[in-house]
Amino acid sequence: MLIYVLRKSIAIMGAEKPLTRNVVEMLKAVLAYQLGKEARALLEEGEIKVRLSPATGRIREIYMDDELIGTIRASDGFFVPTLKGAAKLLKVLPPLKCRVVVGKEAASFVAQGRTVFCRHVVNADPEIKPGDEVLVVDTEGILVGVGKAIVNGIEMLSKKAGKAVKVRKGVSEGSNKS
């Protein structure tokens, strides 16, 4: 398992094969395509490390200042943010972009990793498509979870029943375990 270090788009760690600017630009292109051009700013700060798959040599994990901020999904090459990555994305993305807003009563359940249902969605990015990675926030804009959209953003608001987001991780998930 090789780990390469990137600082401000420049490879600095001497390994068998040094990373080029192309790798950083590829990661930025994935973020821009998937989340909008503003998401490229996610990789502008801090020390970025990338872990490669030992079998394929493809990028699997992205770390910022030694904290995992996301992975690259093998099936489609898309960025899947962790809670730390989602918190950083909230700072660089415009308001409502890639976000699903839930009411206060639902926010506590989402924070525990529970599914978001359409009836609890207060607002959502109308550009969300089924399968998109989304950031679930409460009405004050505080991150409560990350997950995958099941329906598009417009349907989340118009439907009164059914699942809206399959939450992968809630912010308080695991904190109540013995």
C-alpha positions in Angstrom: 0.0 0.0 0.0 1.6 3.3 -1.1 0.8 6.6 0.3 1.8 9.8 -1.6 1.8 13.3 -0.1 0.6 16.3 -2.0 1.1 19.9 -1.0 -0.5 22.6 -3.0 -0.7 20.4 -6.1 3.0 19.4 -6.0 4.3 15.9 -5.1 6.7 16.0 -2.3 7.1 12.5 -1.0 9.9 10.4 -2.5 8.3 7.1 -3.4 8.8 4.6 -6.2 6.7 6.8 -8.6 6.2 10.5 -7.6 2.8 11.9 -8.2 2.4 14.5 -10.9 0.1 17.6 -11.1 -2.1 15.4 -13.3 -3.2 13.3 -10.3 -4.2 16.4 -8.3 -5.9 17.9 -11.4 -7.8 14.6 -11.9 -9.1 14.7 -8.3 -10.1 18.3 -8.7 -11.9 17.5 -12.0 -13.8 14.7 -10.2 -14.9 17.1 -7.5 -15.8 19.8 -10.0 -17.9 17.4 -12.2 -19.6 15.8 -9.2 -20.1 18.7 -6.8 -19.5 21.9 -8.8 -16.4 23.9 -9.6 -16.3 25.4 -6.1 -15.5 21.9 -4.7 -12.1 22.1 -6.3 -11.1 24.4 -3.4 -11.4 21.4 -1.0 -7.9 20.3 -2.2 -6.3 23.8 -2.0 -5.4 23.7 1.7 -3.6 21.5 4.1 -1.4 18.5 3.4 -3.2 16.1 1.1 -2.3 12.4 1.2 -3.6 9.7 -1.2 -3.7 6.0 -0.6 -3.7 3.8 -3.6 -5.2 0.4 -4.1 -2.4 -2.2 -4.0 -4.2 -4.3 -6.6 -5.1 -1.7 -9.2 -2.9 1.3 -8.3 -6.0 3.6 -8.4 -6.7 6.2 -5.8 -8.8 4.8 -3.0 -8.6 7.2 -0.1 -7.9 11.0 0.3 -6.6 12.4 3.5 -6.2 16.0 4.6 -3.8 16.7 7.5 -3.9 13.0 8.3 -7.7 12.8 8.5 -9.7 10.8 6.0 -11.9 13.3 4.0 -13.2 10.8 1.4 -12.8 7.8 -0.7 -13.1 7.3 -4.5 -15.8 4.7 -5.2 -14.3 1.9 -7.4 -17.5 1.4 -9.4 -17.8 4.9 -10.9 -14.8 6.9 -9.7 -16.8 9.4 -7.7 -15.8 11.1 -4.5 -17.6 9.8 -1.4 -17.1 12.2 1.5 -16.7 11.2 5.1 -18.1 13.4 7.8 -14.8 15.4 8.0 -14.9 15.8 4.3 -18.5 16.9 4.3 -17.8 19.5 7.0 -15.0 20.9 4.8 -17.3 20.8 1.7 -19.9 22.9 3.6 -17.4 25.7 3.8 -16.5 25.7 0.1 -19.8 25.0 -1.6 -22.5 27.6 -2.2 -25.6 27.6 0.0 -27.9 24.6 -0.7 -25.5 23.0 -3.2 -25.5 19.2 -2.7 -27.5 19.7 0.5 -30.7 18.2 1.9 -32.2 20.2 4.7 -34.2 18.4 7.3 -36.4 19.7 10.2 -35.2 19.8 13.8 -37.3 16.7 14.8 -35.8 14.6 12.0 -32.2 15.9 12.4 -31.6 14.0 15.7 -32.6 10.7 13.9 -30.4 11.5 10.9 -27.5 12.2 13.2 -27.9 8.6 14.5 -27.6 7.3 10.9 -31.3 6.9 10.1 -32.7 7.3 6.6 -34.2 10.6 5.6 -37.8 10.4 4.5 -39.3 12.9 2.0 -41.9 14.2 4.5 -39.0 15.5 6.7 -37.2 17.4 3.9 -37.5 21.1 4.4 -35.4 22.1 1.4 -33.1 20.5 -1.1 -30.8 21.3 -4.0 -33.0 20.9 -7.1 -30.0 19.6 -9.1 -29.7 16.5 -6.9 -30.1 13.3 -8.9 -30.8 9.8 -7.5 -27.4 8.3 -6.6 -25.7 11.6 -5.8 -23.7 12.0 -2.7 -25.4 14.6 -0.5 -24.8 16.5 2.7 -27.7 16.4 5.2 -28.0 19.5 7.3 -30.5 20.8 9.8 -32.4 24.1 9.3 -29.5 26.0 10.8 -27.1 24.6 8.3 -25.3 22.3 10.7 -24.2 19.0 9.3 -26.1 16.0 10.6 -25.1 13.3 8.2 -23.9 12.2 4.7 -25.5 9.8 2.3 -26.8 8.9 -1.1 -29.9 10.5 -2.6 -32.6 8.0 -3.5 -34.8 10.4 -5.4 -34.1 13.8 -7.1 -34.1 17.1 -5.2 -37.4 18.2 -6.6 -39.1 14.9 -5.7 -37.8 15.2 -2.1 -39.8 18.3 -1.7 -42.9 17.3 -3.5 -43.4 13.8 -2.2 -45.0 13.2 1.1 -44.0 9.6 1.5 -41.0 7.5 0.7 -37.2 7.6 1.2 -35.2 10.6 0.2 -31.6 9.9 1.4 -30.0 6.7 2.5 -27.7 8.0 5.2 -24.3 6.4 5.3 -23.1 8.1 8.5 -24.7 10.4 11.0 -22.7 12.8 13.2 -23.6 11.1 16.5 -23.6 7.6 15.1 -21.5 5.3 17.3 -21.2 7.7 20.2 -23.9 5.9 22.2 -22.4 2.5 21.8 -21.0 0.7 24.8 
